[in-house]
Amino acid sequence: MNTTSCVVVVGYNGNRVHDIQKLRDLCRKLYNARLILLVEQIQPDDDQVADHVCCTSLAPEDVADSLELVAGCLGADRWKLIGVLPFSDRGVLLGAALATYYGLPGISPGAARAGLDKQIFRRLEASAHTSPDHYRPVFSARIESLGELRQRVVELGGRAFIKPACEGASRGCRVIRHPSECDEAWQALKPYREGGIVLEELIQNAREYSWDYVAGSTWVTEKTTTEGAYRAEIQQVVPAPLTTEVQARLAAAGQHMSGLVSLDNGAYHNEIFLRSNGLTSAVETNMRPGGMHIWDLARLAFVDFDPWERWVRWAVEGTTDHHDPVARGFCGIRLLRAPAGGLLRYVPDIESLARELDIKLVEAVYAKRLTDSVTALVKDNTSFIGHIVLFSEDYGQLSANLLRLAEAIESRVEITCLAAPSRAVG
């Protein structure tokens, strides 16, 4: 009986299911291999984008059992595993275990924990013997109780940033601007407490970037986050417009962060603060492709560069090629907000609006459907109603067009506001 080659993709974050299709096409084209998707819960589109879907736990405490289950399934159906692609934060641990078990390119299970648990990364950062000249660690502490939270916030001068230790997509991230906000913040983080809660110093007046890496190639992405109590990423531009000196500082920070964890990983999305005084600090390390279509932006922004293909080749062949991608322009994505909370009643045709504004559109997608419940309060990346992607050879033109088109769309979105429940008068 013949074996069939396969590549396993371990998990995916949020709405990234359509990226699985790209990986499936590449696996078939490059290696005539099938794609097997491992997920914790099977979603409606999973079997359309993968050749086979396997349901298994990605929880840290279940890695040994999940490894045994997956290995048993692969053996029983005579699959020949040729590559492992950890595609979600929770998938990094099982991905590392599978790669190690089968002797394939990847990181050790021990190193993988820092990609999932932000507090492990902070411990590695604090104990590092060397770091780049302009790099400064961020104060960070794990919080076990409301009383401890209040005490730490007071010690940090009444301001801090709190987030789950083991989540992505900006879930649960929020700013505390006064100790009186601790009670509400602690209550809001209840769903994430089992995985651990991390409190950090609040970095203010800083710009945010990510150092994105795939199989030896790197670039810096400019990110913009929302203001207010919650911090969610609303815009990304590839490549970030930087002076040579700042580019070097951010690259050194990103390289340092990856070196703290493992030099054997095929993909990194390391998020970095550039402080107002020119110093750099780590936001967090992610040992998987960046979200918000960053790799798709890179494919459009750089000449003859496909991060997806480089990642698949790394997973199968261990190929690492130190190639600096050459920019042909700037590509950006901006997420779209609902103007009010309620039910989505009407959305404008984005292609028509772009033509009216003389803006060349690369992509426009609504993530919400009519009658879906929407919110004006952006808590994380799932709160947005869609996105636009634009390209320009000029950074200033791209930035202006992203904002102009987004504002035109958002001002035309119509919401059916839900009436607040009436109170009985006694």
C-alpha positions as CSV (number, residue, x, y, z in Angstrom):
1,M,0.0,0.0,0.0
2,N,1.5,3.4,-1.0
3,T,1.9,6.3,1.4
4,T,0.8,9.8,0.6
5,S,2.8,12.9,1.6
6,C,1.2,15.4,3.8
7,V,1.9,18.7,5.6
8,V,0.1,19.4,8.9
9,V,-1.1,22.9,9.8
10,V,-1.6,23.3,13.5
11,G,-4.5,25.6,14.4
12,Y,-5.3,29.1,13.0
13,N,-6.3,32.3,14.7
14,G,-9.6,34.1,14.3
15,N,-10.8,34.5,10.7
16,R,-7.6,33.2,9.0
17,V,-9.3,30.1,7.5
18,H,-8.8,31.4,3.9
19,D,-5.0,31.5,4.5
20,I,-5.2,27.7,4.8
21,Q,-6.3,27.5,1.2
22,K,-3.1,29.2,0.1
23,L,-1.0,26.8,2.1
24,R,-2.9,23.8,0.6
25,D,-2.3,25.0,-2.9
26,L,1.4,25.5,-2.2
27,C,1.8,22.0,-0.6
28,R,0.2,20.4,-3.7
29,K,2.1,22.5,-6.2
30,L,5.6,22.2,-4.6
31,Y,5.5,18.7,-3.2
32,N,2.3,17.0,-4.4
33,A,1.4,16.8,-0.7
34,R,-2.0,17.0,1.0
35,L,-2.8,19.5,3.8
36,I,-4.1,18.1,7.1
37,L,-5.5,20.8,9.4
38,L,-5.5,20.2,13.2
39,V,-8.1,22.3,15.1
40,E,-9.7,22.2,18.5
41,Q,-13.2,22.8,17.1
42,I,-14.1,22.1,13.4
43,Q,-15.6,25.2,11.8
44,P,-17.9,25.2,8.7
45,D,-15.2,26.2,6.2
46,D,-12.4,24.0,7.4
47,D,-13.2,21.0,5.2
48,Q,-13.3,23.3,2.1
49,V,-9.8,24.8,2.6
50,A,-8.0,21.6,3.9
51,D,-7.7,18.2,2.4
52,H,-8.4,16.6,5.8
53,V,-9.4,18.0,9.1
54,C,-8.5,16.5,12.5
55,C,-10.0,17.6,15.8
56,T,-7.7,17.5,18.8
57,S,-6.8,19.6,21.9
58,L,-4.1,22.2,21.6
59,A,-4.0,22.9,25.3
60,P,-0.5,22.7,26.8
61,E,-1.4,20.0,29.3
62,D,-2.8,17.8,26.4
63,V,0.2,18.0,24.1
64,A,1.5,14.4,24.8
65,D,-2.0,12.9,24.3
66,S,-2.6,15.0,21.1
67,L,0.7,13.9,19.7
68,E,-0.1,10.3,20.3
69,L,-3.6,10.8,18.7
70,V,-2.2,12.6,15.6
71,A,0.7,10.1,15.1
72,G,-1.8,7.2,15.4
73,C,-4.1,8.7,12.8
74,L,-1.2,9.4,10.4
75,G,0.1,5.9,10.8
76,A,-3.3,4.2,10.4
77,D,-4.0,6.0,7.2
78,R,-0.5,5.6,5.8
79,W,0.3,9.3,5.6
80,K,4.0,10.4,5.2
81,L,4.4,13.6,7.2
82,I,6.9,15.9,5.4
83,G,6.3,19.2,7.2
84,V,4.7,20.9,10.2
85,L,3.3,24.5,10.1
86,P,2.3,25.9,13.5
87,F,-0.3,28.6,12.5
88,S,-1.8,29.7,15.8
89,D,-0.3,30.7,19.2
90,R,-1.9,27.6,20.8
91,G,-0.7,25.5,17.9
92,V,3.0,26.3,18.5
93,L,3.4,23.7,21.3
94,L,1.8,20.7,19.4
95,G,3.6,21.8,16.3
96,A,6.9,21.7,18.0
97,A,6.1,18.3,19.5
98,L,5.2,16.9,16.1
99,A,8.2,18.3,14.3
100,T,10.5,16.9,17.0
101,Y,8.8,13.5,17.0
102,Y,9.1,13.2,13.2
103,G,12.6,14.8,12.9
104,L,11.3,17.7,10.8
105,P,12.3,21.4,10.8
106,G,11.0,23.2,13.8
107,I,11.7,24.3,17.4
108,S,11.9,22.2,20.5
109,P,8.8,21.8,22.7
110,G,10.6,23.6,25.5
111,A,11.4,26.7,23.3
112,A,7.8,26.7,22.0
113,R,6.3,27.6,25.4
114,A,7.7,31.2,25.2
115,G,5.7,31.7,22.0
116,L,2.5,30.9,23.8
117,D,3.1,32.3,27.4
118,K,4.1,35.9,27.4
119,Q,5.4,35.6,31.0
120,I,7.9,33.0,30.0
121,F,9.2,35.4,27.3
122,R,9.5,38.2,29.9
123,R,11.6,35.9,32.2
124,L,13.9,35.1,29.3
125,E,14.2,38.8,28.5
126,A,15.0,39.7,32.2
127,S,17.7,37.0,32.5
128,A,19.5,37.8,29.1
129,H,23.2,38.5,29.6
130,T,23.3,40.9,26.6
131,S,20.9,43.0,24.5
132,P,21.1,45.6,21.8
133,D,22.4,49.1,22.9
134,H,19.0,50.8,22.5
135,Y,16.9,48.0,23.8
136,R,15.1,48.2,27.2
137,P,13.1,45.4,28.9
138,V,9.5,46.1,30.0
139,F,8.5,45.6,33.6
140,S,6.1,42.7,33.7
141,A,4.4,40.6,36.4
142,R,1.9,37.8,36.6
143,I,-1.2,38.7,38.5
144,E,-3.1,36.2,40.6
145,S,-5.7,38.3,42.4
146,L,-7.6,41.6,42.4
147,G,-5.7,42.7,45.5
148,E,-2.4,42.1,43.8
149,L,-3.5,43.9,40.7
150,R,-4.4,47.0,42.7
151,Q,-1.1,46.9,44.6
152,R,1.0,46.6,41.4
153,V,-0.9,49.4,39.6
154,V,-0.2,51.7,42.5
155,E,3.5,50.7,42.4
156,L,3.5,51.5,38.7
157,G,2.2,55.1,39.4
158,G,-1.5,54.3,38.8
159,R,-1.2,53.4,35.1
160,A,-0.5,50.0,33.6
161,F,-1.3,47.7,30.7
162,I,-3.0,44.3,31.4
163,K,-3.5,41.3,29.1
164,P,-4.0,37.6,29.1
165,A,-0.7,35.6,29.1
166,C,-1.7,33.2,26.4
167,E,-4.0,34.9,23.9
168,G,-3.6,36.7,20.5
169,A,-5.6,39.1,18.2
170,S,-5.6,41.7,21.0
171,R,-8.1,39.7,23.0
172,G,-8.4,41.0,26.6
173,C,-5.7,43.7,26.2
174,R,-6.6,47.0,28.0
175,V,-5.2,50.1,29.5
176,I,-5.6,50.9,33.2
177,R,-5.3,54.7,33.7
178,H,-6.2,54.8,37.4
179,P,-6.3,52.3,40.3
180,S,-10.1,52.8,40.4
181,E,-10.3,50.9,37.1
182,C,-8.8,47.7,38.5
183,D,-12.1,46.1,39.6
184,E,-13.6,46.5,36.1
185,A,-10.5,45.3,34.4
186,W,-10.1,42.2,36.6
187,Q,-13.8,41.3,36.0
188,A,-13.4,41.7,32.2
189,L,-10.4,39.3,32.2
190,K,-12.3,36.5,34.0
191,P,-12.5,34.3,30.8
192,Y,-8.7,34.4,30.5
193,R,-7.6,34.0,34.2
194,E,-7.0,30.2,33.9
195,G,-4.3,30.8,31.3
196,G,-2.7,33.6,33.4
197,I,-2.9,37.4,33.5
198,V,0.1,39.6,32.9
199,L,0.5,43.3,34.0
200,E,3.1,45.5,32.4
201,E,4.2,49.1,32.6
202,L,2.2,51.3,30.3
203,I,4.4,52.5,27.5
204,Q,3.2,55.9,26.4
205,N,4.0,58.2,23.4
206,A,5.6,55.2,21.5
207,R,5.1,54.0,18.0
208,E,4.5,50.3,17.3
209,Y,6.1,48.1,14.7
210,S,6.6,44.4,14.1
211,W,9.7,42.6,13.0
212,D,8.4,40.0,10.6
213,Y,10.5,37.0,9.7
214,V,10.1,34.0,7.4
215,A,12.8,31.5,6.7
216,G,15.7,34.0,6.8
217,S,13.9,37.0,5.3
218,T,12.9,40.0,7.5
219,W,11.1,43.3,7.2
220,V,9.5,45.8,9.5
221,T,5.8,46.5,9.5
222,E,4.2,49.7,10.8
223,K,1.2,49.2,13.0
224,T,-1.4,51.6,14.3
225,T,-3.6,50.7,17.3
226,T,-6.9,52.2,18.5
227,E,-6.9,54.6,21.4
228,G,-9.0,54.3,24.6
229,A,-9.4,51.6,27.2
230,Y,-8.8,48.8,24.7
231,R,-5.9,48.5,22.3
232,A,-6.6,46.7,19.0
233,E,-4.6,46.9,15.8
234,I,-6.5,48.9,13.2
235,Q,-3.9,49.4,10.4
236,Q,-0.7,47.9,9.1
237,V,1.7,49.1,6.4
238,V,4.5,47.1,4.7
239,P,7.3,48.1,4.7
240,A,7.4,50.6,7.5
241,P,8.8,54.0,6.3
242,L,12.0,54.3,8.4
243,T,15.4,56.0,8.5
244,T,18.3,53.6,8.2
245,E,19.2,54.1,11.9
246,V,15.6,53.4,13.2
247,Q,15.3,50.4,10.8
248,A,18.6,49.0,12.3
249,R,17.3,49.5,15.9
250,L,14.0,47.8,15.2
251,A,15.7,44.9,13.4
252,A,18.2,44.5,16.3
253,A,15.3,44.3,18.7
254,G,13.4,41.8,16.7
255,Q,16.5,39.6,16.2
256,H,17.2,39.8,19.9
257,M,13.7,38.7,20.8
258,S,13.8,35.7,18.5
259,G,17.2,34.8,19.8
260,L,15.9,34.7,23.4
261,V,13.4,32.0,22.3
262,S,14.9,29.9,19.5
263,L,16.8,30.5,16.3
264,D,15.3,27.4,14.7
265,N,11.8,28.7,14.0
266,G,10.6,29.4,10.5
267,A,8.3,32.3,11.3
268,Y,8.2,35.2,13.8
269,H,5.9,38.2,14.3
270,N,7.8,40.1,17.0
271,E,5.9,43.3,18.1
272,I,8.1,46.2,19.2
273,F,7.7,49.6,20.8
274,L,9.8,52.5,19.5
275,R,9.8,54.9,22.5
276,S,9.8,58.7,22.1
277,N,13.5,58.7,23.2
278,G,14.5,56.3,20.5
279,L,14.8,53.2,22.7
280,T,13.1,50.0,21.7
281,S,11.2,47.5,23.8
282,A,9.4,44.2,23.2
283,V,5.6,44.1,23.2
284,E,5.6,40.3,22.7
285,T,6.9,37.5,20.5
286,N,4.7,35.4,18.3
287,M,6.2,32.3,16.7
288,R,3.9,32.2,13.7
289,P,2.9,34.4,10.7
290,G,1.7,37.9,11.6
291,G,-2.1,38.4,11.4
292,M,-4.1,41.1,9.5
293,H,-2.8,39.9,6.1
294,I,0.7,41.1,6.8
295,W,2.2,38.4,4.6
296,D,-0.2,39.2,1.8
297,L,0.9,42.9,2.1
298,A,4.5,41.8,1.9
299,R,3.8,39.8,-1.2
300,L,2.4,42.9,-2.9
301,A,5.0,45.4,-1.5
302,F,8.1,43.5,-2.3
303,V,9.5,42.4,-5.7
304,D,9.2,38.6,-6.4
305,F,8.6,37.7,-2.7
306,D,6.1,35.1,-1.4
307,P,6.3,34.6,2.4
308,W,3.8,31.7,2.2
309,E,6.0,29.7,-0.2
310,R,9.1,30.4,1.8
311,W,7.4,29.1,4.9
312,V,6.3,25.9,3.3
313,R,9.7,25.3,1.9
314,W,11.2,25.9,5.3
315,A,8.8,23.4,6.9
316,V,9.6,20.6,4.4
317,E,13.3,21.3,3.5
318,G,14.6,23.4,6.4
319,T,15.4,26.1,3.8
320,T,16.7,29.3,5.4
321,D,17.8,32.0,2.9
322,H,19.1,35.3,4.2
323,H,17.4,37.5,1.6
324,D,16.4,41.1,2.2
325,P,13.2,41.7,0.2
326,V,13.3,44.7,-2.1
327,A,10.3,47.1,-1.9
328,R,8.5,48.3,-5.0
329,G,6.1,50.5,-2.9
330,F,4.0,50.4,0.2
331,C,1.0,48.2,0.9
332,G,-1.5,48.8,3.7
333,I,-4.6,47.4,5.3
334,R,-7.1,49.3,7.4
335,L,-9.9,47.8,9.4
336,L,-13.4,49.3,9.3
337,R,-15.3,50.3,12.4
338,A,-19.1,50.4,13.0
339,P,-20.3,53.9,13.7
340,A,-22.6,52.7,16.5
341,G,-23.7,49.5,18.3
342,G,-26.7,47.5,17.1
343,L,-27.7,45.5,14.0
344,L,-25.9,46.1,10.7
345,R,-28.6,47.5,8.4
346,Y,-26.7,48.9,5.3
347,V,-23.1,48.9,4.0
348,P,-21.9,50.9,1.0
349,D,-20.4,49.3,-2.1
350,I,-16.6,49.9,-1.5
351,E,-15.5,49.5,-5.1
352,S,-17.9,52.3,-6.2
353,L,-16.8,54.5,-3.4
354,A,-13.1,54.0,-4.2
355,R,-13.8,54.9,-7.9
356,E,-15.6,58.1,-6.8
357,L,-12.6,59.1,-4.7
358,D,-10.1,58.1,-7.4
359,I,-8.5,55.5,-5.1
360,K,-7.2,52.3,-6.7
361,L,-8.5,49.4,-4.5
362,V,-6.5,46.2,-4.0
363,E,-9.1,44.4,-1.8
364,A,-12.2,45.1,0.2
365,V,-14.0,42.7,2.4
366,Y,-16.9,42.9,4.9
367,A,-16.4,40.5,7.8
368,K,-20.0,41.1,9.1
369,R,-23.3,40.5,7.3
370,L,-26.4,42.5,7.3
371,T,-28.5,42.0,10.5
372,D,-25.3,40.9,12.3
373,S,-24.8,42.4,15.8
374,V,-22.0,45.0,15.7
375,T,-20.3,47.3,18.3
376,A,-18.7,50.8,18.1
377,L,-16.5,49.8,21.0
378,V,-13.5,48.0,19.5
379,K,-12.3,45.5,22.2
380,D,-10.2,43.2,19.9
381,N,-9.8,42.4,16.2
382,T,-13.1,40.6,16.0
383,S,-14.9,43.9,16.7
384,F,-14.3,45.4,13.2
385,I,-16.8,45.0,10.3
386,G,-14.3,44.6,7.5
387,H,-11.1,45.8,5.9
388,I,-9.6,47.6,2.9
389,V,-6.2,47.0,1.2
390,L,-4.4,49.7,-0.9
391,F,-1.0,50.0,-2.6
392,S,1.0,53.1,-3.5
393,E,4.6,53.8,-4.5
394,D,4.3,56.8,-2.1
395,Y,3.8,56.3,1.7
396,G,2.1,59.6,2.3
397,Q,-0.4,58.9,-0.5
398,L,-1.1,55.5,0.9
399,S,-1.7,56.7,4.4
400,A,-4.0,59.5,3.2
401,N,-6.0,57.2,1.0
402,L,-6.4,54.5,3.6
403,L,-7.9,57.1,6.0
404,R,-10.0,58.8,3.4
405,L,-11.6,55.6,2.1
406,A,-12.2,54.2,5.5
407,E,-13.9,57.4,6.7
408,A,-16.1,57.5,3.6
409,I,-17.2,53.9,4.1
410,E,-17.8,54.2,7.9
411,S,-19.8,57.4,7.5
412,R,-22.2,55.6,5.1
413,V,-22.7,52.4,7.2
414,E,-26.2,52.3,8.8
415,I,-27.0,50.6,12.1
416,T,-30.3,49.7,13.6
417,C,-29.8,50.7,17.2
418,L,-31.3,48.4,19.8
419,A,-33.5,50.1,22.4
420,A,-32.3,49.6,26.0
421,P,-34.7,47.5,28.0
422,S,-37.2,49.6,29.9
423,R,-37.2,49.6,33.6
424,A,-40.4,49.0,35.6
425,V,-41.2,52.0,37.8
426,G,-42.2,51.0,41.3
